[in-house]
Amino acid sequence: MTLLDTIKSPRDLRALPVAKLPELAQDIRNAILGQVVKTGGHLAPNLGVVELTIALHYVFDFAYDRLLFDVGHQCYPHKLLTGRAHLLGKLRTREGMAGFPEPRESEYDLFSVGHAGTGISTAVGMARGDAINKEAFDPTTNPNGRRVVSIIGDASIVNGVAMEGLNNAGTLKRQFLVILNDNGMSISKPQGALSQYFDKLRVSHLYSDVKKSAKKRLEGMPGGQTIRQAVHAAGEATKAMYHEDAWFEHFGLKTMGPIDGHDFETLVHFLREARDFDRPMVLHVKTTKGKGYGFAEKDATRFHSPNAFNKVDGELDDEGCRVELKSDGRSFTTAVGDAVMSLMERDPKVVVCTAAMPDGTGLTKALAKYPDRAWDVGICESHAMDMMAGLAKTGSKPFFAVYCTFLQRAFDQAFQEVSLQGLPVRLLLDRAGLVGGDGAVHHGFCDVSILRTLPGAVIMAAMDEPSLIASMEFMRGYETGLSSVRYPRDVVSSKFANECPKFELGKARCLTPTLNVHPRALGAESQGTQVAIMAFGTPAITAAEAAELVGPGIKTAVYDARFAKPVDRELIRAILERGIPLITIEDHSIVGGFGTAVLEAAQEMSLDASLVTRLGLPDSWIYQDSRAKQLAEVGLDVAGIAKAIRDAAALRERTFIPAK
């Protein structure tokens, strides 16, 4: 039995002497690595916060006090300490532990959080609410009140919402602690002037001096003193840790540190002092992303959230260990990266940017080869969208590669600075639809519904690599307004690897030529078509496989819709006027998505919309599991679509209308 096995709650943790905490830290690292090796998950960020998380639970009682995470992917140690170690074996599945804080799991998780920058603002809200309820800690009037702690890291401090939160936190007249987990990284190397400031601070003599002598200084403080009292009583040595001129002082937050985030005695001492401080404070903690395993420390970007991987030689904790990540095939992200390079080589006006996700969006090679035309702006999606608008205004052809789930953070800028101005900003929407283990916080389920509201916007989806390349080429030449193409976190299919027709605005592509009912399909043998499918994106591949499974007994025409705005109205008219049941399929919310666009078009053309069946993501949250299981759950797998085909064919038999 390990020491971790004895920790059923933070109460058990607080019964341990500080000298036992390093052993517990190693147990937690071993447990996290042992699971991520098998299933994948967020590795390096969790390894980096083990000591910090233990120290926080050792000093505070978060069954009563408030702990709010910013980047929730650093929560594994927190979950292991709060009674959920038994869920680790099924990490990122419905039966196991979510990869992000999840209130459905435990009272210790206050918000489901997967987007950076939000933790300080929600913490300010809880701090104000506790004050209204007379529950806030006050060293004089309510010493047993609730404390509030917000932990922010992985460079999300540069996010605009985090800045707004800091600006308001400084107005609080009560205890409020912000832990800045400064690991010098976001998912990859952080960008911008603020990160350069922290880089300079980390290598200054200040950090070295504090790390070497923090214990000695603290031992010299009179017992029971608060930090404010200690500053006045302990002389220059203590003042070195307490920054009157620190950057955060401009927000009205007193600042301590930086301190060593892997030294338990230092952490516990400083957290105990900060716990009883009666004003807003920032504790700057220096940590190492991937701490404890050489391969993760040296390549924290690669091991930020790896797939399952194999140990090739040596032990996993050896500096010389070599590991190999498992791969199921060529990903859409890799395909986008290559397509971007091709565009930039052929067209000097093409520029690209990403918001802290160069690897995740495939732009790493472009950033290296074209530093004057490719940028990583950090966790600043709103800024990125506006910057792209500015570039478009000067005649460039900007492509913004962003996770679909993070597009929402820049919608206002897509509206005001892009669409309203008629500027041709091009969006490459990675991780569209269901994302698997990351769960509800990361599903890309509403991009179509929000972008459809923007006049002049063109909304596309890619079903495979050839269609992805063709859509990006279309976007390169589209100058009328905003355009986007969505694609999933998945491997590309080779089912239709033959030459891909060019994208024509608002025109679908038939994947079953002998059953094509499109009026522009010259010579097509369309007689006998019983069911038609218009599928948006990769569901077109699944629909083709479902049609094959159903067999020739139900003649099913399958179309790659390509466009959700504008939809192919000629095709919709041709299908519905013939009385052919039409199934729309999308890896997107059923609310306001591609299927809704088809229904609207049918209504506007006075066609029988009762013949339309919409398949998509339901109006409910879909929690963590494999992407394949999630698709099956909502009926978007081969079996689910095959059933929809059979049901549609039965509908046609009951309500047959002779073809015109």
HUBELLIN-V81863 format. One record per residue. RES is the residue in one letter. PHI is phi as a letter, one per 30 degrees, with the letter a starting at -180 (999 if undefined). BURIAL is 1 if it has 16 or more other C-alpha atoms within 10 Angstrom, else 0. Layout:
# HUBELLIN-V81863
res phi burial
RES PHI BURIAL
RES PHI BURIAL
This chain:
# HUBELLIN-V81863
res phi burial
M 999 0
T d 0
L d 0
L e 1
D d 0
T d 0
I c 1
K c 1
S a 1
P e 1
R d 0
D d 0
L d 1
R d 1
A d 0
L d 0
P d 0
V e 0
A d 0
K d 0
L d 1
P e 1
E d 0
L d 1
A d 1
Q d 1
D d 0
I d 1
R d 1
N d 1
A d 1
I d 1
L d 1
G e 0
Q d 1
V d 1
V e 1
K d 0
T b 1
G i 1
G k 1
H d 1
L c 1
A e 1
P d 1
N d 1
L d 1
G d 1
V c 1
V d 1
E d 1
L d 1
T d 1
I e 1
A d 1
L d 1
H d 1
Y d 1
V c 1
F c 1
D c 1
F d 1
A d 1
Y b 0
D d 1
R c 1
L b 1
L b 1
F d 1
D c 1
V d 1
G d 1
H d 1
Q c 1
C c 1
Y e 1
P e 1
H e 1
K d 1
L d 1
L d 1
T c 1
G i 1
R b 1
A e 1
H d 0
L c 1
L d 1
G d 1
K b 0
L e 1
R i 1
T b 1
R d 1
E d 0
G c 1
M d 1
A d 1
G d 1
F b 1
P e 1
E b 1
P e 0
R d 0
E d 0
S a 0
E d 0
Y d 1
D c 1
L c 1
F b 1
S d 1
V b 1
G b 1
H c 1
A d 1
G j 1
T c 1
G d 1
I d 1
S d 1
T d 1
A d 1
V e 1
G d 0
M d 1
A d 1
R d 1
G d 0
D d 1
A d 1
I d 0
N d 0
K i 0
E c 1
A d 1
F d 1
D b 1
P d 1
T c 0
T c 0
N b 0
P d 0
N c 0
G d 1
R d 1
R c 1
V b 1
V b 1
S c 1
I c 1
I b 1
G a 1
D h 1
A i 1
S d 1
I d 1
V d 1
N d 1
G d 1
V d 1
A d 1
M d 1
E d 0
G d 1
L d 1
N e 1
N d 1
A e 1
G d 1
T c 0
L d 1
K c 0
R a 1
Q d 1
F a 1
L c 1
V c 1
I c 1
L c 1
N d 1
D c 1
N c 1
G i 1
M b 1
S c 1
I d 1
S b 1
K d 1
P d 1
Q c 1
G j 0
A d 0
L d 0
S d 1
Q d 0
Y d 0
F d 1
D e 0
K d 0
L d 0
R d 1
V c 0
S d 0
H d 0
L e 0
Y d 1
S d 0
D d 0
V d 1
K d 1
K d 0
S b 0
A e 1
K d 0
K d 0
R d 0
L d 1
E d 0
G d 0
M d 1
P d 0
G e 0
G i 0
Q d 0
T d 1
I d 1
R d 0
Q d 0
A d 1
V e 1
H d 0
A c 0
A c 1
G i 0
E d 0
A d 1
T d 1
K e 0
A d 1
M c 1
Y c 1
H c 1
E d 0
D c 0
A d 0
W e 0
F d 1
E e 0
H d 0
F c 1
G i 1
L c 1
K d 1
T b 1
M c 1
G j 1
P d 1
I c 1
D d 1
G d 1
H b 1
D c 0
F d 1
E d 1
T d 1
L e 1
V d 1
H e 1
F d 1
L d 1
R d 1
E d 1
A d 1
R e 1
D c 1
F d 1
D c 1
R b 1
P d 1
M b 1
V c 1
L c 1
H d 1
V c 1
K c 1
T b 1
T c 1
K d 1
G i 1
K e 1
G j 1
Y b 1
G e 1
F d 1
A d 1
E d 1
K d 0
D b 0
A d 1
T d 1
R d 1
F c 1
H d 1
S b 1
P d 1
N d 1
A e 1
F b 1
N c 0
K d 0
V c 0
D a 0
G i 0
E c 0
L d 1
D c 0
D d 0
E d 0
G c 0
C d 0
R c 0
V b 1
E b 0
L d 0
K d 0
S b 0
D c 0
G k 0
R d 0
S c 1
F e 1
T d 1
T d 1
A d 1
V d 1
G e 1
D d 1
A d 1
V d 1
M e 1
S d 0
L d 1
M d 1
E d 0
R d 0
D b 0
P d 0
K d 1
V d 1
V b 1
V b 1
C a 1
T b 1
A c 1
A i 1
M b 1
P d 1
D d 1
G d 1
T c 1
G i 1
L c 1
T e 1
K d 1
A d 1
L d 1
A d 0
K d 0
Y b 0
P d 0
D c 0
R b 1
A b 1
W b 1
D c 1
V c 1
G i 1
I d 1
C b 1
E d 1
S d 1
H d 1
A e 1
M d 1
D d 1
M d 1
M d 1
A d 1
G d 1
L d 1
A d 1
K d 1
T c 0
G j 0
S d 1
K c 1
P d 1
F c 1
F c 1
A c 1
V b 1
Y d 1
C e 1
T d 1
F c 1
L e 1
Q e 1
R d 1
A c 1
F d 1
D e 0
Q d 1
A d 1
F d 1
Q d 0
E d 1
V c 1
S d 1
L d 0
Q d 0
G i 1
L c 1
P d 1
V c 1
R c 1
L c 1
L c 1
L c 1
D d 1
R h 1
A d 1
G i 1
L d 1
V c 1
G i 1
G d 1
D d 1
G i 1
A e 1
V d 1
H b 1
H d 1
G c 1
F c 1
C b 1
D d 1
V d 1
S d 1
I d 0
L d 1
R d 1
T d 0
L c 1
P e 0
G i 1
A d 1
V c 1
I b 1
M b 1
A b 1
A c 1
M c 1
D a 1
E d 1
P e 1
S d 1
L d 1
I d 1
A d 1
S d 1
M d 1
E d 1
F d 1
M d 1
R e 1
G c 0
Y d 1
E c 1
T d 0
G l 1
L d 1
S b 1
S b 1
V b 1
R c 1
Y a 1
P d 1
R d 1
D a 1
V d 1
V d 1
S d 1
S c 0
K d 0
F c 0
A d 0
N d 0
E e 0
C c 0
P d 0
K d 0
F d 1
E c 0
L e 1
G i 1
K c 1
A d 1
R b 1
C d 1
L c 1
T b 1
P e 1
T d 1
L c 1
N d 1
V c 1
H d 1
P d 0
R c 0
A d 0
L d 0
G i 0
A d 0
E c 0
S c 1
Q d 0
G j 0
T d 1
Q c 1
V b 1
A b 1
I b 1
M c 1
A c 1
F c 1
G i 1
T d 1
P e 1
A d 1
I d 1
T d 1
A d 1
A d 1
E d 1
A d 1
A d 1
E d 0
L d 0
V d 1
G j 0
P d 0
G d 0
I b 1
K d 1
T c 1
A d 1
V c 1
Y b 1
D d 1
A d 1
R i 1
F c 1
A c 1
K a 1
P d 1
V d 1
D d 1
R d 1
E e 0
L d 1
I e 1
R d 1
A d 1
I d 1
L d 1
E d 0
R d 1
G i 1
I d 1
P e 1
L c 1
I c 1
T c 1
I b 1
E a 1
D c 1
H a 1
S e 1
I d 1
V d 1
G i 1
G c 1
F d 1
G e 1
T d 1
A d 1
V d 1
L e 1
E d 0
A d 1
A d 1
Q d 0
E d 0
M c 0
S h 0
L c 1
D d 0
A d 1
S d 0
L d 1
V c 1
T c 1
R c 1
L c 1
G a 1
L d 1
P d 0
D d 0
S a 0
W d 0
I c 1
Y c 1
Q d 1
D l 1
S d 1
R d 1
A d 0
K d 1
Q d 1
L d 1
A d 0
E e 0
V c 0
G i 1
L c 1
D c 1
V e 1
A d 1
G d 1
I d 1
A d 1
K d 0
A d 1
I d 1
R d 1
D d 0
A d 1
A d 1
A d 1
L d 0
R d 1
E d 0
R d 0
T b 0
F d 0
I b 0
P e 0
A d 0
K d 0
